[in-house]
Each structure stands twice: as structure tokens, then as C-alpha cells.
Amino acid sequence: MNKRSNRLRPFYVDLQKWIDAGCPNDSDVFSTNVGICSNLDNWQSKHKFIEFDLSDILYKSFRDVGLSQNYPFCNPDDYWTENHWKNKKRLAWVKEHAQ
């Protein structure tokens, strides 16, 4: 993980804790209805930690490994119907980046 993407680590650590807790619906930060990108926005808003380039860093991290920046773990047609937090690729991504 490079220095820029390391700035996302606190977000990934918090997100992984939420995943480990079973993705509770009563979270005031994270939502099961959206993926990583929107949850990053939620996390920043909750913590009043707005760095506009964090989203850019996140998108670049997807592109750097050949993923779509908008739908990195599924195709656009499936995004709104899938259970985001049962997607094994998404879960593995978060776990890897939270370490």
C-alpha cells in the first residue's frame, strides 16, 4: 500500500470492524445498501473528516488493479440488486486494505 492509499486505512479499519460485527443495520455510519465509495462518504461526513481527494485515492486504487472505479466488484446491472456485503471480492478488498 502506498503512502496515498494509506490515508484510507482508518476508514478501512472502521469498515472492517462493522463487517466483523455482522454489518449491523443500526450503524449511524455504514449502510448495507451501498458499497465502499458511498460508505466512505458517510464515514467522512460522520467524522467531519472531509478530504475530497480520499474518493479520488479510492477510485485510483481500483483502477490501479484493473477494476472499474464505479463498479469494481460487480457489473452495473447487478449493483442495485446485490447484497453488497456478501460479495466476497468486496469483503476481501476491505480486509486486505484494513491491515
N, C-alpha and C positions, 0 to 999 in steps of 0.2 A: 504494500500500500504506500503510495507516495505521500508527500507532505500535504498536498492539497486535499486529497481524498481522506486523509487522516482527520481533517476538520469535521468530517461527517461521523466519526467514531462515536461521540457522545449520543448522537441520535440513534445510531445502530444499536448501541448498548441498551438504551431505553426501550427501543423497539423489540429487541430480543427478550428483555425481561417480560414485556407484555405477551409475547408469543409463548414464553415458558409458563406464564400464568394461565394459558389456555385462551388467549385473545378475548378477555372479558369484554362484554358489550357495554359495561358501565364505565369504561375508561373515559376520562374527560380530555384525553389527548388523541388516542389512536382509535381508528374505526376499521371494522371488518368490511365495510362497504367500498373501500378504496385501497389502492396499492401503496407502494413505497413513496412515490412522489407526493401524493396528496397528504399522506401521513407526515411527511417531512414538513409540509406547510403547516399542518395542525400543530406539530411539535414546536416549530419556531414561534407560532402565534401564542401558544400556551406559555412558553418560557420567555416571551417578549425578546426573543433572540432572532432578530431578522437580519440575515445576511443574504442579500439577493443572489450572491454568487454560489451559495450552497446548492441551489437547484441546478445551476449550470455545472457544478462539480459532479453532482449525481448523474445528470444526463451524460456528461463526458465519460464517466466511469462505465456506463452501459455501452456507449459507442466504442470505447477502447477495447472491449472484448467482443465486438461484433454484434451486440444486441441493439434492438430498436430503442431509442431514447423514450418513446411514448408507450410502447407495449413490449417491454423486454422479456416478459415471461409467458406471454400468450399472444394470440392474434387479436386484432381489434374487434372482430365479431364476437369473440368469447369473453372479452373483458368484463362486460356488464352482467354476464350470467354466471361467471365462475365464482367459486368460493376462493377469494384471493389468498386467504391464509391457510389453505390446504394445498396450495400449489407448491410442490416440492422444490422447484427451481427457485422460486421467490424465497422460501424458507432457508434454503442453502445459502443463497446470496446474503441474506441478513446475518445468518450465523457466522459466515466467513468474515464479513466486514465488522462484526461486533468484537472480534478477537483482537 
